[in-house]
Amino acid sequence: MADVDVNREIVAAPRVADYVVDADVHVTPPPTMWADYLSPEFRPFAPTVESDGEFDYVVFEGNRRKINLMASQAGRSGKEYKNQGRLSDQRQGGWMAPQRLLDMDRDGMDKAIIFGGGPLATSHYELYLDSYDAYNRWCADFCSADPKRLYAAAFIPMVEVPQAVTMLKAAKERGAVAVNIPAFPQSPNKFTKKDSQFQALTGDAEGNRQYRDAEFDPFWAAAVDLDMAITFHLGARVSRFQDKVNFLPDIAMGKPAMLEMVGIMLYGGVFDRFPKLRIGLIESGVGWIPWAAHYMDRTWEMQRYWTECKILNPPSFYFDQNVYASFISDPIGVELRGHPGGRNIMWSSDYPHSETTFPHSHRVIEENFRGVPRAERDWIIAGCAEKFFGLG
């Protein structure tokens, strides 16, 4: 099959809604940006790019790997997907803010929350930690192209709580509206180059530390004081993105797996201690959440005495008060929006990832919201995200 011009003009679906806040989009920073944004002492170690014409390669820490394109499929149909290629095979809106704004105009997106992006997949621990800050500064610059339409979600490690609080405050000062943290605290003693990037999303599910522990209360307190949303993008399950056999079963299982960290925080009393804390399950889908809220209510009522669970309210209360979630296409979740657990849901396009609705997002909105009253539709495609991310 001949390759396609991924940046070609595409006729978008016409608008069906006047105002849309896209709760989850992504950037694909070019590997060359690290040399500009890392701290000066780490810039000599930054990745470089080589090309042989058919492929571009990232050269880093003695390895030379082909550019992976799974995170940048916008502009291709499903039959045109390709996993490896050149930087020019990526849609420019992934890293060029003016092109992103044009693509938002084409797709009928008024505002967007920008996720990453980082950190580096490195065996050098100090470089790894520095790359979080480098990415966050790059993303802040990206969003500065139009601060009324582009809003950053900073990525921070959860290794040392004081460090996390410091980075949370820095993110707020740069204008970020959320910070994304791994599903579980990270364990430095398990740090490896192979797992370093996914540790930023999953953390260490088998570690001795959990977010219910009092150790993390200063972080939750800072998030509340700063009115910052906390997001998770994965649970403990990592999809094998380059494995044709396992990718499809993996990607489905990654959605409900995000319930685990909610349960740990909820039953651990975090939301009783911090009732104004907002957490978001991003790219989780939402149809499974009302079931989870109902099931957790029932099992808590039956099992709370012998387990000595001291939470003050049924689990569904905390889903409606503290837990938000985003979806791309989930008409079942929309149908269940009135049930406990189904009320704080947000729509997203996932641009430019492989599940993106671009450039036909309004067609997907129309399909997901047939028969839904306009006020309820507008809450899900705009109002809920504005509340969660504090857009005002």
Secondary structure, DSSP 8 states (H G I E B T S, - for coil): -----TTS-------SSS--EEEEEE----GGGHHHHS-GGGGGG--EEEE-SS-EEEEETTEEEEEE-TT--TT--GGG--SEE-GGGS-GGGT-HHHHHHHHHHHT--EEEEE-------S-HHHHHHHHHHHHHHHHHHHTT-TTTEEEEEE---SSHHHHHHHHHHHHHHT-SEEE--SS---GGG--TTTHHHHHHH--TTSS--TTSGGGHHHHHHHHHHT-EEEE---S----TT-TTTHHHHHHHTTGGGHHHHHHHHHTTHHHH-TT--EEETT--STTHHHHHHHHHHHHHHHTTTTT---SS-HHHHHHHHEEEEESS-HHHHHTTTSTT-SSEEE---TTSTT--TT-HHHHHHHHTTT--HHHHHIIIIIHHHHHHT--
